[in-house]
Amino acid sequence: MADSRIDFTAEWIPSKKEQKNSKRENPIQVRITKAVLETGETELLVSNLEESKFSTEDLVTLYGMRWGVEEGIKNLKPRIKVEQFGCRKPVGIYQEFYAHILAMNMVALTGMAAGKEIKKKNAKRKLTYKYNWKNTFLHLRAKIVKLFIRECVVKILDNLIIKVALNLVAVKKGRKFPRKDTDEPTRVNQYYK
């Protein structure tokens, strides 16, 4: 941050812990780009993208586009507890991981299916609303086994869509939250299932 340049290349030397984890001791050439946000905050974007191929504006645009990916990771890690496997063997870990991905996709599909009901509820409201991911996951988790072993799948799905449409969250455009500078761990739950 102290460097006055907006876009420059620097040498990053991994710390002892990073060297141990990544088994990489050599310094790495990284591109550092400063992006000024609408709030006036300056973000440091660190990448290995070449200046000749990606302009500063391109990196700022990419930074904004990453939000959907970060939200997906936020759902995957602490909410589904994807890092907390009940198995020790690789085959079991793969099965659990793919089951988590299936659950995430089913939540998204359920939210999309509830879209028509949500749209009806939004018709007379000032704000736009969307389905609540966490509540949708909880409702789906309670019914997921029944979806695969029962013949009345349509009835279960219709009931699930009604429940999802009842738990909405407001979508506020331009909503920003200040970042907190803290040394506290960011992991929500460190306990095994």
C-alpha positions as CSV (number, residue, x, y, z in Angstrom):
1,M,0.0,0.0,0.0
2,A,2.9,2.3,0.7
3,D,4.1,2.1,-3.0
4,S,2.7,5.0,-5.0
5,R,2.4,2.9,-8.2
6,I,-1.1,1.7,-9.3
7,D,0.0,-1.4,-11.2
8,F,3.4,-3.1,-10.8
9,T,5.2,-6.4,-10.5
10,A,6.8,-7.4,-7.2
11,E,8.6,-10.4,-5.8
12,W,6.7,-12.3,-3.1
13,I,8.7,-14.5,-0.8
14,P,6.7,-17.2,0.9
15,S,6.9,-17.3,4.7
16,K,8.2,-20.3,6.5
17,K,4.7,-21.7,7.1
18,E,3.8,-21.1,3.4
19,Q,7.0,-22.8,2.3
20,K,6.1,-25.8,4.4
21,N,2.5,-26.0,3.2
22,S,3.2,-25.4,-0.5
23,K,6.7,-26.9,-0.6
24,R,7.8,-23.8,-2.6
25,E,10.8,-21.9,-1.4
26,N,11.5,-19.7,-4.4
27,P,10.2,-16.2,-4.6
28,I,7.2,-15.7,-6.9
29,Q,6.7,-12.8,-9.3
30,V,3.2,-11.3,-8.7
31,R,1.4,-8.4,-10.2
32,I,-0.1,-6.0,-7.7
33,T,-2.9,-3.8,-8.9
34,K,-4.6,-1.1,-6.8
35,A,-8.4,-0.8,-7.3
36,V,-10.2,2.2,-5.8
37,L,-13.8,1.1,-4.8
38,E,-16.9,3.3,-4.8
39,T,-16.5,3.7,-1.1
40,G,-13.1,5.2,-1.6
41,E,-11.3,2.2,-0.1
42,T,-8.3,0.9,-2.0
43,E,-8.1,-2.8,-2.6
44,L,-4.9,-4.6,-3.5
45,L,-5.4,-7.2,-6.2
46,V,-2.6,-9.8,-6.4
47,S,-2.5,-11.9,-9.5
48,N,-0.1,-13.5,-12.0
49,L,-2.0,-12.0,-15.0
50,E,0.3,-10.2,-17.5
51,E,-0.1,-6.4,-18.0
52,S,0.0,-6.8,-21.7
53,K,-3.0,-9.1,-21.8
54,F,-5.1,-7.6,-18.9
55,S,-5.4,-3.9,-18.2
56,T,-6.0,-2.5,-14.7
57,E,-9.7,-1.9,-15.7
58,D,-9.9,-5.6,-16.7
59,L,-8.7,-6.7,-13.3
60,V,-11.1,-4.4,-11.5
61,T,-14.0,-5.9,-13.6
62,L,-12.8,-9.4,-12.8
63,Y,-12.6,-8.5,-9.1
64,G,-16.3,-7.5,-9.2
65,M,-17.3,-10.7,-11.1
66,R,-15.8,-13.0,-8.5
67,W,-18.6,-12.3,-6.0
68,G,-20.7,-15.2,-7.2
69,V,-17.8,-17.6,-6.7
70,E,-17.1,-16.3,-3.2
71,E,-20.7,-16.7,-2.3
72,G,-20.6,-20.3,-3.5
73,I,-17.5,-21.0,-1.5
74,K,-19.1,-19.3,1.5
75,N,-22.0,-21.8,1.2
76,L,-19.8,-24.7,0.5
77,K,-17.3,-24.4,3.4
78,P,-19.0,-23.3,6.6
79,R,-22.7,-24.1,5.9
80,I,-22.3,-27.5,4.3
81,K,-19.1,-28.1,6.2
82,V,-17.3,-29.4,3.2
83,E,-13.9,-29.5,5.0
84,Q,-15.2,-31.8,7.7
85,F,-15.3,-35.3,6.1
86,G,-16.5,-38.3,8.0
87,C,-14.3,-40.6,5.9
88,R,-10.6,-41.0,5.8
89,K,-10.2,-42.9,2.6
90,P,-10.0,-40.9,-0.7
91,V,-13.0,-42.7,-2.2
92,G,-15.2,-41.8,0.8
93,I,-14.0,-38.2,0.7
94,Y,-14.8,-37.9,-3.0
95,Q,-18.3,-39.3,-2.4
96,E,-18.9,-36.8,0.4
97,F,-17.6,-33.9,-1.7
98,Y,-19.8,-34.8,-4.7
99,A,-22.8,-35.2,-2.4
100,H,-22.2,-31.7,-1.1
101,I,-22.0,-30.4,-4.7
102,L,-25.2,-32.2,-5.5
103,A,-26.9,-30.7,-2.5
104,M,-25.7,-27.2,-3.5
105,N,-27.1,-27.7,-7.0
106,M,-30.4,-29.0,-5.7
107,V,-30.7,-25.9,-3.5
108,A,-30.1,-23.7,-6.5
109,L,-32.7,-25.6,-8.6
110,T,-35.2,-25.5,-5.7
111,G,-34.7,-21.7,-5.5
112,M,-35.1,-21.3,-9.2
113,A,-38.3,-23.5,-9.1
114,A,-39.7,-21.2,-6.3
115,G,-39.0,-18.2,-8.6
116,K,-42.6,-17.9,-9.8
117,E,-44.0,-17.9,-6.3
118,I,-41.4,-15.4,-5.2
119,K,-42.2,-13.2,-8.1
120,K,-45.9,-13.1,-7.1
121,K,-44.9,-12.1,-3.6
122,N,-42.6,-9.4,-4.9
123,A,-45.3,-7.8,-7.2
124,K,-46.5,-5.3,-4.6
125,R,-43.3,-4.8,-2.6
126,K,-40.8,-2.0,-2.8
127,L,-37.7,-4.2,-2.5
128,T,-36.9,-7.2,-4.6
129,Y,-36.6,-10.5,-2.6
130,K,-34.9,-13.8,-3.3
131,Y,-34.9,-17.2,-1.6
132,N,-32.9,-17.6,1.6
133,W,-30.1,-20.1,0.7
134,K,-29.6,-21.4,4.3
135,N,-33.2,-22.1,4.9
136,T,-33.6,-23.7,1.5
137,F,-30.7,-26.0,2.3
138,L,-32.2,-26.9,5.7
139,H,-35.6,-27.7,4.1
140,L,-34.0,-29.7,1.3
141,R,-31.8,-31.6,3.7
142,A,-34.8,-32.7,5.7
143,K,-36.5,-34.0,2.5
144,I,-33.6,-35.2,0.3
145,V,-33.8,-38.9,1.2
146,K,-37.6,-38.9,0.5
147,L,-37.0,-37.3,-2.9
148,F,-35.0,-40.4,-3.9
149,I,-37.1,-43.2,-2.4
150,R,-40.7,-42.0,-2.7
151,E,-43.1,-42.1,-5.6
152,C,-44.8,-38.8,-4.6
153,V,-41.8,-36.6,-5.6
154,V,-44.0,-34.0,-7.2
155,K,-46.0,-33.5,-4.0
156,I,-42.7,-33.2,-1.9
157,L,-41.2,-30.7,-4.4
158,D,-44.4,-28.6,-4.4
159,N,-44.4,-28.5,-0.6
160,L,-40.6,-27.6,-0.6
161,I,-41.2,-24.8,-3.1
162,I,-44.0,-23.3,-0.9
163,K,-41.6,-23.5,2.2
164,V,-38.8,-21.8,0.2
165,A,-41.1,-19.0,-1.0
166,L,-42.0,-18.3,2.6
167,N,-38.4,-17.6,3.6
168,L,-37.2,-14.7,1.6
169,V,-34.4,-12.1,2.0
170,A,-34.3,-8.6,0.6
171,V,-32.0,-7.8,-2.3
172,K,-30.7,-4.3,-1.7
173,K,-28.8,-2.8,-4.6
174,G,-25.5,-1.1,-3.8
175,R,-25.5,-2.6,-0.3
176,K,-22.0,-2.5,1.2
177,F,-20.7,-3.7,4.5
178,P,-17.5,-2.3,6.1
179,R,-14.7,-4.8,6.4
180,K,-13.5,-5.5,9.9
181,D,-9.8,-5.6,10.6
182,T,-9.4,-8.5,13.0
183,D,-7.0,-11.2,13.9
184,E,-9.8,-13.6,14.9
185,P,-10.2,-16.9,13.0
186,T,-12.6,-16.7,10.1
187,R,-13.8,-20.3,10.3
188,V,-17.4,-20.5,11.6
189,N,-17.3,-24.1,12.9
190,Q,-14.2,-26.1,13.5
191,Y,-15.9,-29.2,14.9
192,Y,-16.5,-32.4,13.0
193,K,-20.0,-33.6,12.2
